[in-house]
Amino acid sequence: MKSPNNESHKRSKEDFDDFIKKLELQALETAEERLPLYLEVGLKDAKSILDVGCGSGMVTRDIANLTKGKVVGIDGSKDMIDVAKNILKSYKNVELKVGDAEDLPFEDNTFDVVTCNLVLMWASSPQIVVNEMARVIKPGGVVLASLEPDYGGKLHFPENPKIDSVFAGAAIRARGGDPHIGRKLRLLFVRAGLETKVGIGNNRIWSCEEDKAYYLHARDFYVKALKDAGISQDKIDKWEYDYLRSLDEGVQLNFFPQFYAIGKKPRGRK
Ligand SMILES: C[S@@+](CC[C@H](N)C(=O)[O-])C[C@H]1O[C@@H](n2cnc3c(N)ncnc32)[C@H](O)[C@@H]1O
């Protein structure tokens, strides 16, 4: 199996634990945009669901709560699957396994719904992952990719051009992700032979209080990204001071689009 090209790769124990906390917060804060999509793709009445790149299982738990069907979560990282097994231990309808999204260990036409959340951005070959998801879905079934951002569409004000350019893509690229995955979803899904609808899942601008809470929780990630981009500690301190002050003043605006794609496998297709 290829090593997943993702954030959990080669982390110290402390970094891994921080990443798990980040995924937990992210799952809570994005529930408002994910849950309507789960309902739209018919999760409630689906009998078999696959969550690809399930990570620590926080999002898989939302899926399991919304359906009486059987949910399978798969991830390339055994450490992630171990965390997910603990989080989901009381769920009788969930099975978790280690496996490669680029070579899913399932027969063709197995599932009613296949989901992935924030996975294509970190996948080495997103087209192969989408092709695989399309292969294992039943004809008439649906593939959903949620929360795939596009940092090129990031808006925020007041600005800091030097720092902003790091968060607008460089930091993601440096960690092996594709900061422009959002705009590519339509092509990936159509090429996989799916009848495709693309949209932006988040249309709400967060309040300054929400942005501040998120920043303080994820601060280590932001500061590390700036350090890795070669920004000096003085400049980081100054930026952070200004950023937090703008949030306390209630004048900061942040938005960046989180795309989703829903793809239906045509009934005639095997
Ligand atoms: C940012 S995490 C998202 C986890 C989870 N979906 C969530 O939203 O909380 C991305 C996950 O995708 C997994 N991943 C990336 N590429 C993969 C691949 N080729 N096969 C299996 N898992 C992969 C990583 O191991 C990681 O757990």
The ligand as a MOL file (V3000), in Angstrom:
LIG
                    3D

  0  0  0     0  0            999 V3000
M  V30 BEGIN CTAB
M  V30 COUNTS 27 29 0 0 0
M  V30 BEGIN ATOM
M  V30 1 C -7.5210 15.3110 7.3000 0
M  V30 2 S -7.7840 13.6300 7.7090 0 CHG=1
M  V30 3 C -9.5790 13.5700 7.7070 0
M  V30 4 C -10.1130 12.4490 8.5610 0
M  V30 5 C -11.6310 12.3560 8.6330 0
M  V30 6 N -12.2250 12.0980 7.3470 0
M  V30 7 C -12.2140 13.6010 9.2410 0
M  V30 8 O -12.7950 14.4080 8.5140 0
M  V30 9 O -12.0770 13.7690 10.4660 0 CHG=-1
M  V30 10 C -7.3870 12.7700 6.1990 0
M  V30 11 C -7.3650 11.2550 6.3730 0
M  V30 12 O -7.2460 10.6630 5.0830 0
M  V30 13 C -6.4370 9.5150 5.2190 0
M  V30 14 N -5.8750 9.1960 3.9030 0
M  V30 15 C -5.2130 10.0010 3.0370 0
M  V30 16 N -4.8390 9.3150 1.9260 0
M  V30 17 C -5.2750 8.0320 2.1030 0
M  V30 18 C -5.2060 6.8450 1.3210 0
M  V30 19 N -4.6180 6.7960 0.1280 0
M  V30 20 N -5.7720 5.7210 1.8200 0
M  V30 21 C -6.4000 5.7300 3.0100 0
M  V30 22 N -6.4930 6.8100 3.8050 0
M  V30 23 C -5.9390 7.9530 3.3540 0
M  V30 24 C -5.3920 9.9240 6.2420 0
M  V30 25 O -4.7510 8.8230 6.8720 0
M  V30 26 C -6.2020 10.7740 7.2130 0
M  V30 27 O -6.6800 10.0270 8.3060 0
M  V30 END ATOM
M  V30 BEGIN BOND
M  V30 1 1 1 2
M  V30 2 1 2 3
M  V30 3 1 2 10
M  V30 4 1 3 4
M  V30 5 1 4 5
M  V30 6 1 5 6
M  V30 7 1 5 7
M  V30 8 2 7 8
M  V30 9 1 7 9
M  V30 10 1 10 11
M  V30 11 1 11 12
M  V30 12 1 11 26
M  V30 13 1 12 13
M  V30 14 1 13 14
M  V30 15 1 13 24
M  V30 16 1 14 15
M  V30 17 1 14 23
M  V30 18 2 15 16
M  V30 19 1 16 17
M  V30 20 1 17 18
M  V30 21 2 17 23
M  V30 22 1 18 19
M  V30 23 2 18 20
M  V30 24 1 20 21
M  V30 25 2 21 22
M  V30 26 1 22 23
M  V30 27 1 24 25
M  V30 28 1 24 26
M  V30 29 1 26 27
M  V30 END BOND
M  V30 END CTAB
M  END
